[in-house]
């Protein structure tokens, strides 16, 4: 862009705050033509992912180490750059991803990545990486897949019964839009910014 600056929602800025990336690792075997994945979000190489303990923060792609079957299993996709303080990102997501609400099919790491991307950029995680969520819609039909991925130990978590990824993504999208509007009006020092810059 002219002058080497980036324009976002009508706002011109010298430099974006956070590089947004998604890390993906295939897990388990191909079953019925489907491949499950473990995913996480990286903000300036700080990893955020969802487990039974809630949102966990790490470095690099540490959560993928236990799933990788070889040196090239984990791959990283660049999303863009976001004006956001990491603490505000966490504060926005944590109420929707509390500890002990994880469910292998209905509210997992991919659900978190999907919603996090919606908040950061307005885009959603590609459906090819949300196989487990697809299975949740037809769990009886794909019981073999569920048992294979869980070692036969899958039990639905009642604390995730009311979770709807689409609704959470919409709510986070509204928050993102509100923040972007606030940014366009002239943010104060304390205004949390959440806008995306595409290179």
N, C-alpha and C positions, 0 to 999 in steps of 0.2 A: 504494500500500500504506500501511498505517497508519504515521503518523509520518514519512511521506516516505522510508521506507527500502525497500531491495530485499532480498528473501529468496531465497537461492540454495542449493538442496540443504540447507536447514535452517540456512544461515548468513545472518546479517543484517549488512549492510554499509552504510556511509554513501554511498559513491560508487563506481561501477565504474571500472576503470583504463583500458580501451581500447574505443573504439567500433569495431565490426567491420562492414565493408562489403565488397561485391563489386562490382568494376567489370567491365562487359561491353561489347565492341564487335564488331559483326558484321564478318566478313572474307570476301572472295571473293564470288562470285555465288551465287544460289540455284541449286542443281543437284539434280535429281531430288527436288524438294520439301524440300531440306535447306539450312540456313544454318549455316555454321561461325562460331565466336566466339573471340575472344581474351579471356581473363579474368585477373584478378589480385585479390589480397586487400589491403584497406586497414585498417591499425590506426592510429587517430588520424591519418588522412590520410598515413601513411607506407605506400608501396606495396611489396608483395612479389610477385614473379612469377618464373617458371621459364623459363630459356633454355638454350642449349648451354653457357653459362658457369656454370650452376647457378642457385641462388636469387639474384636480384638485388634490391637495395633501392633505392627511389627516392622521389620526392615526388609527391603527387597521383596523377594517372593518366598519367604520362609514357610508360609503355610502350605506351599506346594511340594515341599521336600518329601513329605510322607506319601505323596501320590505319584511322584515322578518315577517312571520305570527306566529312564535313561537320561542322558545329558541333554537331549533335545525335546523332551516331552513338553516342557512348559514354554509357551510362547506369549509374547506381550504385544498388545495392540495399542497404538497411540490414538487417543481420542481428540486431544486438543489441549488448550490451556484455559484455566478458570481463575477468575479473580475471586478468591475465597480464602478466609482464614481456616486452617484445618480444624481448629476448635469449634468453629461455627458449623462446619460440615458434620462433625461428630454430634453436636447438640441437636442438629436437625434430624439426624437418622436414629439416634439412640432410643427415643420414645417408641419407635416402631419396631425395634429389634432388641428387646429386653432379654436378659439372661433367662434360661429355662423355657424359652418359647420356640426353640429350634425344632423343626420337623424335617426329616429326610426328604419328604416329597413336597410338602406344602409351604414350607418356610425355611429355606436353606441358604447356602452361600450364594447361589445364583439369584435367589430372590433379593438378597441384599445388594448384590452388584447391579441388578436390574434397576432397583429403586435408587441406588446411589447415582447411577448414570442419568436417570431422569432428573434428579436434583441438580447435578453438576452441569448437564449439557442439554437436557430436553430430549435425549435419545434413549432408546431402550436396548437392553441386551438382546442380541440376535437369538431368535428362537432355537437355532441349532444347538445352542449351549444350555437350553432349558429343558432337556429331555425329561428330567425327574418331575418337573412341574406338569409336563404333558402326561406322564404316567399317572400322576395324581388324579387326572380327569377320567382315567379309565383303569384304576388300580386293579380291579378284578381281572381284566383282560391281560394285564402285564404283570401278574403276580410273580412270574418267574424272574423278571428283571428286578423287581423289588427285593425278592429274597436273595438274589445273587449279589446285589450291591450292599445289602445290609448283613450278610452272613446269616440270613434267616431270622434276624432279630428285630425287624421293623415293627414298631407299634406307634400308631398315630398319637401325637401330642395334643391333648385337649386344649392346651394353652395357645395353640395356633389355629384353633377352629375359626376364629373371626378374622383371620388375616386374609386380605385380598390384595395381591400385588398391584393390580391395576388401580385400585382405589388409593393405595399408599403412593403410587407413582404420580397420580393426579394431584394429590395433596402436596407432595413435594414439588411438583411442577408449579403449582400455584404459589408456593413459598418462593421458588426461584424467580418467577415472574415479578412478584412483589418486590424482591430484592433488586432486580434489574431496573424496575421502575424507580425505586428509591435512588439507585445509582444515577439514573439519567437526570433526576431532579437536583443532583448535587449532594453527594454523601458527606457526612461529617467524618471525622477521624474514626469514630467508633461504629460506623455503619458497616455491617457485614456485606461483603460483595460476593455475588455469585453469578458471574456472566462468563460466557465461553468465547474464546478466541480461536478461530480456525485458521491454520497456516495455509 
